[in-house]
Amino acid sequence: MQNVPDPRVGAMPPVTLDIAESVARQILTTYGDSTHYDEFAYAEAYGALTVALQALLDALANERGVSRG
């Protein structure tokens, strides 16, 4: 059998609700006022929102003891 690297080595720690909340607050601080943004800033904010939602879903899955797959 070949030596297969363990995918858990160097893996990110589980996302907690505290981490998800911190990410969400940082995004609101950065992108909460869109008064002076151009279309590129909206794309950046969209990407940040996607990351925040992924972190929230990961944290909720960890709280429930299930895998998001």
C-alpha positions as CSV (number, residue, x, y, z in Angstrom):
1,M,0.0,0.0,0.0
2,Q,1.3,3.5,-0.9
3,N,1.9,6.1,1.8
4,V,-1.0,8.4,1.5
5,P,-0.6,11.8,3.3
6,D,-3.0,12.4,6.1
7,P,-5.4,15.2,4.9
8,R,-5.7,16.4,8.5
9,V,-2.0,17.3,8.8
10,G,-1.8,21.1,8.5
11,A,-5.6,21.4,8.2
12,M,-7.4,24.4,9.5
13,P,-8.9,24.1,13.0
14,P,-12.7,23.8,13.2
15,V,-14.5,27.1,12.8
16,T,-16.4,28.1,15.9
17,L,-19.3,30.5,16.3
18,D,-16.9,33.0,17.9
19,I,-14.7,32.9,14.7
20,A,-17.7,33.2,12.4
21,E,-19.0,36.2,14.5
22,S,-15.6,37.9,14.3
23,V,-15.4,37.5,10.5
24,A,-19.0,38.8,10.2
25,R,-18.2,41.9,12.3
26,Q,-15.0,42.6,10.3
27,I,-16.9,42.5,7.1
28,L,-19.6,44.8,8.4
29,T,-16.9,47.2,9.6
30,T,-15.2,47.1,6.2
31,Y,-18.2,47.0,3.9
32,G,-21.1,48.3,6.0
33,D,-21.2,51.7,4.3
34,S,-21.1,51.4,0.5
35,T,-21.6,55.1,-0.2
36,H,-18.2,55.6,-1.9
37,Y,-17.7,52.2,-3.5
38,D,-17.2,51.4,-7.2
39,E,-18.2,48.2,-8.9
40,F,-14.9,46.5,-8.0
41,A,-15.5,47.1,-4.3
42,Y,-18.9,45.5,-4.6
43,A,-17.3,42.4,-6.1
44,E,-14.8,42.3,-3.2
45,A,-17.6,42.7,-0.7
46,Y,-19.5,39.8,-2.4
47,G,-16.5,37.6,-2.0
48,A,-16.1,38.5,1.7
49,L,-19.8,37.8,2.3
50,T,-19.4,34.4,0.7
51,V,-16.5,33.6,3.1
52,A,-18.4,34.8,6.1
53,L,-21.4,32.6,5.2
54,Q,-19.2,29.6,4.7
55,A,-17.6,30.2,8.1
56,L,-21.0,30.5,9.7
57,L,-22.3,27.3,8.1
58,D,-19.1,25.5,9.1
59,A,-19.4,26.7,12.7
60,L,-23.0,25.6,12.9
61,A,-22.2,22.2,11.5
62,N,-19.4,21.9,14.0
63,E,-21.8,22.8,16.8
64,R,-24.2,20.1,15.7
65,G,-21.4,17.6,15.2
66,V,-22.1,17.1,11.5
67,S,-20.0,17.5,8.4
68,R,-20.9,20.0,5.7
69,G,-19.4,17.6,3.1
